[in-house]
Amino acid sequence: MSARLIYQHSFRNCEQFSQAMAARRQTTVTQISLQSFRCDLLLVEFDHIQVAYCTKLSVPVRVIGGKGHDSLEFAFILQTGQQELFSHRFAVPQGTIFGFDPTREVNLIVPENTHFCVVQIQQPAFELCTQIMERTDLDAHFLKTNYVCRSDRSLGVHAYLKELYCLATHHASFLKSPESERILFEDFLPQLVDALPPFPSRSRQALCIPRRFDLVEQANEYMHANLQKSFTLMDLCKALNTSKRPLNYGFQEVFGISPMAYLKALRLRSVRRQLQTADPTTTVIANVAHQYGFWSLGHFSRDYKTMFGELPSETLKQG
């Protein structure tokens, strides 16, 4: 079971990165902030196991969508960013193994500078390993828990994945040899199963949802519903019956940016979607920008190019 594919690419466009991810798993990646996008993707694929590493992420992103068919996904934070990673509204600390409920879709907020890894295992291969190791407790009821908190054994799995990353980046030829079968199937998979605590466990720890997360989600819904309306931060606070301080703190905690910077990113993405499907012979870029509250075309073009790596006129021509 040598590696069939080693794919490595550095993306400078979030849409291209999202398309590359969607080619193998039904997810959409959305850039949250205005900075230039960069993310390195490394993919190592074996017969029964696929390992994807996302590194050097320059901006926070949101990942939403389905998972691979007939497989289980185990996610790992190998290096934390400045903010916490969120999965289904829960703050996920480093050392946690999470995301393995096959009935639950992906819903992540990944901060910048996060080194993130997803191991996709074909379900029959995982079940065979649990049978051999007599772990009958790791059944559908266990998988629905969706996460396992930090432990000495889980940290060992994280260290193993870091070593595999170094092998793939510096000694890729080794992974193409038959000896590489031992790394993931005979060695890593039993170590992963052993790191999963007995179920049910009385000592199970609970992940936390920040108390301002609901407020941030309400603001997000309001922004999406009013993208073409002009409103200030104070207007937003009045609509949500809150004040500036908790709203600002909430956005910094969840997304790492201010509410109005988040709104600008939403509006820029909306302009881009409209330009991508517009008729280049009849569409006036200024009119589209004005629909979403961009009145200074100079600032609009600068922010647009920073976020998407091209001018609005280039997007329109391609459309």
ZIPE-V260213 format. One record per run of one state. SS is the DSSP state (H for helix, E for strand, - for the rest). FROM is the first residue (numbers start at 1). TO is the last residue. Records with the same first field share a line. If there is no record, write none. Layout:
SS=FROM-TO / FROM-TO
//
This chain:
-=1-4 / 12-13 / 23-26 / 32-38 / 46-48 / 56-60 / 66-70 / 80-84 / 88-89 / 93-96 / 99-105 / 111-114 / 133-139 / 144-146 / 149-151 / 171-171 / 176-179 / 196-207 / 209-212 / 226-232 / 241-243 / 255-258 / 277-284 / 292-296 / 309-311 / 319-319
E=5-11 / 27-31 / 39-45 / 49-55 / 61-65 / 71-79 / 85-87 / 90-92 / 97-98 / 106-110 / 115-122 / 147-148 / 208-208
H=14-22 / 123-132 / 140-143 / 152-170 / 172-175 / 180-195 / 213-225 / 233-240 / 244-254 / 259-276 / 285-291 / 297-308 / 312-318
//
